[in-house]
Amino acid sequence: MIQFDLITLFPKMFKSLDYGIVGRAQKAGLLQLQYWNPRDYTHDKHGRVDDTSYGGGPGMVMQVQPLRDAINAALHRHSRESGNPDDKPKTIYLSPQGKLLTQKTIENLASEKKLILVMGRYEGIDERVIEQDIDEEWSIGNYVLSGGELAGMILIDAITRLLPEALGDPESAHQESFSHSNNLLDYPHYTRPEEIDGQKVPEALLSGNHKAIEKWRLQQSLGKTWLKRPELLKDRSLNAQEIILLHEFIQKMRNQP
């Protein structure tokens, strides 16, 4: 089981994780979500957790004390339950300034047993929290959200998919885009009927020949990556078979009317 401690002003947003794969994983005891609201730790009688930024500028900044106390409460819970004062989960801040999350990062984080996720709001959090209380900063993309909650949900969902028994078919996670560090997009998928509105399922998938199917899927993965995310191929060394399959795919594309 993996335990997530979520430092958030809006714990109700995570109710969406009660559904689908993450919801089933929670019910099966594969993961646990614990919430820590900084408002519960503020010393301000009005429950404020933010203030104006030194030096001026628009927006508000989340204060050190409520955030730090919420993080420490999560840390103390783990050390108390384990009986080990040095039992300190990795503390992650979801931020557009963090390193870009990749499937490889998700695989590494999935090996952790406990993670503390800090979700910022407003213009962000006081830099002193990042310097002293945060182990890693991660971003889900080069854009800005209203807060870290959605990014946190994405991280939890991606990690949950890699947990043993979380998926109905354990092979699903290994055959998706970016899996097994192959840096390729997933191949196209089809289901019944075999033909609809003149569009047919590729013959290779109907052949029953497993080698032919595997070859077709690899070629499609290479081709889709070349078409949609060519930069991914720069980070991957193609073997002789893959070079031939990709060349054939490109030639077919160029010969299409």
Secondary structure as the mmCIF struct_conf table of DSSP 4:
data_model
#
loop_
_struct_conf.conf_type_id
_struct_conf.id
_struct_conf.beg_label_comp_id
_struct_conf.beg_label_asym_id
_struct_conf.beg_label_seq_id
_struct_conf.end_label_comp_id
_struct_conf.end_label_asym_id
_struct_conf.end_label_seq_id
STRN STRN1 ILE A 2 ILE A 7
BEND BEND1 LEU A 9 LEU A 9
HELX_RH_3T_P HELX_RH_3T_P1 PRO A 11 ASP A 18
BEND BEND2 TYR A 19 TYR A 19
HELX_RH_AL_P HELX_RH_AL_P1 GLY A 20 LYS A 27
TURN_TY1_P TURN_TY1_P1 ALA A 28 GLY A 29
BEND BEND3 LEU A 30 LEU A 30
STRN STRN2 LEU A 31 TRP A 36
HELX_RH_3T_P HELX_RH_3T_P2 PRO A 38 TYR A 41
BEND BEND4 ASP A 44 ASP A 44
TURN_TY1_P TURN_TY1_P2 LYS A 45 HIS A 46
STRN STRN3 ASP A 50 THR A 52
HELX_LH_PP_P HELX_LH_PP_P1 SER A 53 SER A 53
TURN_TY1_P TURN_TY1_P3 TYR A 54 GLY A 55
BEND BEND5 PRO A 58 GLY A 59
STRN STRN4 MET A 60 MET A 62
HELX_RH_AL_P HELX_RH_AL_P2 VAL A 64 SER A 82
TURN_TY1_P TURN_TY1_P4 GLY A 83 GLY A 83
TURN_TY1_P TURN_TY1_P5 PRO A 85 ASP A 86
STRN STRN5 LYS A 90 LEU A 100
HELX_LH_PP_P HELX_LH_PP_P2 LEU A 101 LEU A 101
HELX_RH_AL_P HELX_RH_AL_P3 GLN A 103 LEU A 109
TURN_TY1_P TURN_TY1_P6 ALA A 110 SER A 111
BEND BEND6 LYS A 113 LYS A 113
STRN STRN6 LYS A 114 MET A 119
STRN STRN7 ARG A 121 ARG A 121
TURN_TY1_P TURN_TY1_P7 TYR A 122 GLU A 123
STRN STRN8 ILE A 125 ILE A 125
HELX_RH_AL_P HELX_RH_AL_P4 GLU A 127 ASP A 133
BEND BEND7 ASP A 135 ASP A 135
STRN STRN9 GLU A 136 SER A 139
BEND BEND8 ILE A 140 TYR A 143
BEND BEND9 SER A 146 SER A 146
STRN STRN10 GLY A 147 GLY A 147
BEND BEND10 GLY A 148 GLY A 148
HELX_RH_AL_P HELX_RH_AL_P5 GLU A 149 THR A 160
TURN_TY1_P TURN_TY1_P8 ARG A 161 LEU A 162
BEND BEND11 LEU A 163 LEU A 163
TURN_TY1_P TURN_TY1_P9 PRO A 164 GLU A 165
BEND BEND12 ALA A 166 ASP A 169
TURN_TY1_P TURN_TY1_P10 PRO A 170 GLU A 171
HELX_RH_3T_P HELX_RH_3T_P3 SER A 172 HIS A 174
BEND BEND13 GLN A 175 GLU A 176
TURN_TY1_P TURN_TY1_P11 SER A 177 PHE A 178
HELX_RH_3T_P HELX_RH_3T_P4 SER A 179 SER A 181
HELX_LH_PP_P HELX_LH_PP_P3 LEU A 185 PRO A 188
BEND BEND14 ARG A 192 ARG A 192
BEND BEND15 GLU A 194 GLU A 194
STRN STRN11 GLU A 195 ILE A 196
TURN_TY1_P TURN_TY1_P12 ASP A 197 GLY A 198
STRN STRN12 GLN A 199 LYS A 200
HELX_RH_AL_P HELX_RH_AL_P6 GLU A 203 LEU A 206
BEND BEND16 SER A 207 SER A 207
HELX_RH_AL_P HELX_RH_AL_P7 HIS A 210 LYS A 228
TURN_TY1_P TURN_TY1_P13 PRO A 230 PRO A 230
HELX_RH_AL_P HELX_RH_AL_P8 GLU A 231 LYS A 234
TURN_TY1_P TURN_TY1_P14 ASP A 235 ASP A 235
BEND BEND17 ARG A 236 ARG A 236
HELX_RH_AL_P HELX_RH_AL_P9 ALA A 240 ASN A 255
#
